[in-house]
Amino acid sequence: MIDSAPQPVDRDLPTDEARDLISLVRDITQREIAPKAAAEEDAGRFPRDLFTLLSESGLLGLPYDSEYGGGDQPYEVYLQVLEELAAARLTVGLGVSVHSLSCYALAHYGTKEQQVQHLPAMLGGGLLGAYCLSEPSSGSDAAGMRTKAVRDGDEWLLTGTKAWITHGGVADFYTVFARSGGEGTRGITAFLVPGDAEGLSAAVPEKKMGMKGSPTAQVHLDRVRISDDRRIGDEGQGFAIALSALDSGRLGIAACAVGVAQAALDEAVAYATAREQFGRRISDFQGMRFMLADMATQIEAGRALYLAAARLRDAGRPFAKQAAMAKLLCTDAAMKVTTDAVQVLGGYGYTADFPVERFMREAKVLQIVEGTNQIQRMVIARHLVGPDSR
């Protein structure tokens, strides 16, 4: 199999510290991640050693407060780090995004005591998190969840099954949403569950078309006993916490999508400028040049949109609509760009000797996770014309 390191992107970074950070990330990706990405994905090996390295390098808590072990980085910088990681190997980039998502509830809604007790290990102590919202019968309809949280004195008993959980079975902690009372969106509460809690188990990981190195599994909770001091936020506040977290998480998915698309474009350009047919480089043919130009334009548009949304977030302004737009545009672009990259390479693009077929398989999942792109359109429309009047 052939793996080539992604070409450096000329990034718009706000500080010298941010530029040094990107240099560190590029060094790690070029030395530790990209060279063995294809082989590791083909073998389906989960790269826990890489997440340990990223934690030791201060890269697992970048957008969070340094008081608790975070990196104090604005979201526009954190997302560009994700893009670099995803360009080298999506399992790693998406894994960092999911870990950050799993820390969000405690970092933004936890008490001071909870944050002091748990966040340092979560952000910089080598731990890896998972986010448990979806269930076998409630994916896009998260409010239809059936996992129960029953109070037992100063403790809770959690029972149910979560589905499509990234890091299911390998995570050290799980941010779990469960129904503590009532129906719909009002009766859901968030909990921080240790990965070794009695009664918590994971099913055999799903067999996926891409991201084979990232375990995705159902997580079963069989009367998992959790003390009330691991409840995050107020009782019944969980759905609002989940949606707030997803606004930020969708930007992470958008950045990962741009990373995968950039890696595919780099491969396509390298091949088109080296491959000769009819006595000319295939990049000299107008049809090929136009295809590459369209691919590059989609990538730049996606990058500009996710960075604009990130800057709104960093400024404390509403960004939910722009996050949905970025997730929609960037992941659709990644699917189109990776498909075109396979076409540029022709028969070679369809083989595992080149990474573009892997990029195409990986891009597909980005249109599905953290709210399908159909859900993103619903979110955007709701911001434009209000909720459905039915």
Secondary structure, DSSP 8 states (H G I E B T S, - for coil): -------------SSHHHHHHHHHHHHHIIIIIGGGHHHHHHHT---HHHHHHHHHTT-SSTTS-GGGT-----HHHHHHHHHHHHHH-HHHHHHHHHHHHHHHHHHHHS-HHHHHHHHHHHHHSS--EEEE--BTTBSS-GGG---EEEEETTEEEEEEEEEEEETTTT-SEEEEEEE-SSSTTTTEEEEEEETT-TTEEE------SS-TTS-EEEEEEEEEEEEGGGEESSTT-HHHHHHHHHHHHHHHHHHHHHHHHHHHHHHHHHHHHH-EETTEEGGGSHHHHHHHHHHHHHHHHHHHHHHHHHHHHHTT---HHHHHHHHHHHHHHHHHHHHHHHHHHGGGGGSTTSTHHHHHHHHHHHTTTTS-HHHHHHHHHHHHH-S---
